[in-house]
Amino acid sequence: MTPGSSPGPLHLVLGEDEFLTERATAGVVAAVRAAAPAGEDPPVVSRLGGPEVGAPQLFELLSPSLFGEARIVVITGAAELGKDAQAAVMGSAVDLPDQTVMVVQHTGGGRAKALVPDLRKAGAQEHAAGKLSRHMDVVGFVRSEFRGLDVRVAPEACEALVEAVGTDLRQLASACGQLVADTGGKVDVEAVRRYHSGVVGVSGFTVAERAVTGDVAGAIEALEWAMHTGVPHVVLADALADAVNSIAMVGTQRGTPPAELARQGLPPWKVKKVTAQTRYWSIDTLGSALQVVARLNGEVKGQAEDTSYALERAVREVGSLAGVS
């Protein structure tokens, strides 16, 4: 929902990320409560999921109360509902009583995936809660967190925070709030380094930048220190992949205005740095490096028994490819 918009009676929270799902649900509840007339009791919130969802249970929750209080019914785990439960949800969704709001949490898949288009046809307000898998999307999440806290933070500081904390959205959201509180809203790269010392500056971005410019020894040294200080292996792999993919994007679109590259996901402040890095690469070596980071992505997510070895091998391979004509 956009700020100031009126919450409708039917909501679909769509996606598999638990944190974003609960946050979106909490946002609906907060909006409904804020829209309630002054002096009235807050709406009663009920949660129903799994085998508990059925026509009798929904009827009980949605039937008018003697006291006429407003209600919010949250249906959890809707992706795995059986046919009878799906029918009960849709039957209720298209004929909700006054002062009643229904929120349906759905991953988008599962045996009840047909609920999604049905709820859309019924006019549900949709809230995105999908997992953020791309590095730039996670950084964008951090930027939106700071905006929500009314603080302007440079993209470099957002990148640094992702490197320091990792990609867990709940931890990132907490770190954003804590940084704003600790710094009085003056969040920059130095502040991130100060409050997350021992990680930023010797982790993913340092490893990646040294690797893509051919500094194999420096990249391995930074990698060893990053792993020693506890930087997640997935974060390190993501940083290397982001560096190689950014070079491929800029290198194959020479002359493209920075604004156009920004629309493709590369922030303008980063274009100049990546442009300088492209001189170390050719089409052939970039192709090989893209294969390396794609393989590494699978290895750090369960395909390799020793992810430390997989990381070191990939960093050496990328660094060795840089500068090769």
VENDA-V794684 format. One record per residue. RES is the residue in one small letter. SS is DSSP state (H for helix, E for strand, L for the rest). Layout:
res->(RES | RES)
ss->(SS | SS)
This chain:
res->(m | t | p | g | s | s | p | g | p | l | h | l | v | l | g | e | d | e | f | l | t | e | r | a | t | a | g | v | v | a | a | v | r | a | a | a | p | a | g | e | d | p | p | v | v | s | r | l | g | g | p | e | v | g | a | p | q | l | f | e | l | l | s | p | s | l | f | g | e | a | r | i | v | v | i | t | g | a | a | e | l | g | k | d | a | q | a | a | v | m | g | s | a | v | d | l | p | d | q | t | v | m | v | v | q | h | t | g | g | g | r | a | k | a | l | v | p | d | l | r | k | a | g | a | q | e | h | a | a | g | k | l | s | r | h | m | d | v | v | g | f | v | r | s | e | f | r | g | l | d | v | r | v | a | p | e | a | c | e | a | l | v | e | a | v | g | t | d | l | r | q | l | a | s | a | c | g | q | l | v | a | d | t | g | g | k | v | d | v | e | a | v | r | r | y | h | s | g | v | v | g | v | s | g | f | t | v | a | e | r | a | v | t | g | d | v | a | g | a | i | e | a | l | e | w | a | m | h | t | g | v | p | h | v | v | l | a | d | a | l | a | d | a | v | n | s | i | a | m | v | g | t | q | r | g | t | p | p | a | e | l | a | r | q | g | l | p | p | w | k | v | k | k | v | t | a | q | t | r | y | w | s | i | d | t | l | g | s | a | l | q | v | v | a | r | l | n | g | e | v | k | g | q | a | e | d | t | s | y | a | l | e | r | a | v | r | e | v | g | s | l | a | g | v | s)
ss->(L | L | L | L | L | L | L | L | L | E | E | E | E | E | L | L | L | H | H | H | H | H | H | H | H | H | H | H | H | H | H | H | H | H | H | L | L | L | L | L | L | L | L | E | E | E | E | E | E | H | H | H | L | L | H | H | H | H | H | H | H | H | L | L | L | L | L | L | L | L | E | E | E | E | E | E | L | H | H | H | L | L | H | H | H | H | H | H | H | H | H | H | H | L | L | L | L | L | L | E | E | E | E | E | E | E | L | L | L | L | L | L | L | H | H | H | H | H | H | H | H | L | L | L | E | E | E | E | L | L | L | L | L | L | H | H | H | H | H | H | H | H | H | H | H | H | H | H | L | L | L | L | L | L | H | H | H | H | H | H | H | H | H | H | H | L | L | L | H | H | H | H | H | H | H | H | H | H | H | H | H | H | H | L | L | L | L | L | H | H | H | H | H | H | H | L | L | L | L | L | L | L | L | H | H | H | H | H | H | H | H | H | L | L | L | H | H | H | H | H | H | H | H | H | H | H | H | H | L | L | L | L | H | H | H | H | H | H | H | H | H | H | H | H | H | H | H | H | H | H | H | L | L | L | L | L | L | H | H | H | H | H | H | L | L | L | L | H | H | H | H | H | H | H | H | H | H | H | H | H | L | L | H | H | H | H | H | H | H | H | H | H | H | H | H | H | H | H | H | H | H | H | H | L | L | L | H | H | H | H | H | H | H | H | H | H | H | H | H | H | H | L | L | L | L)
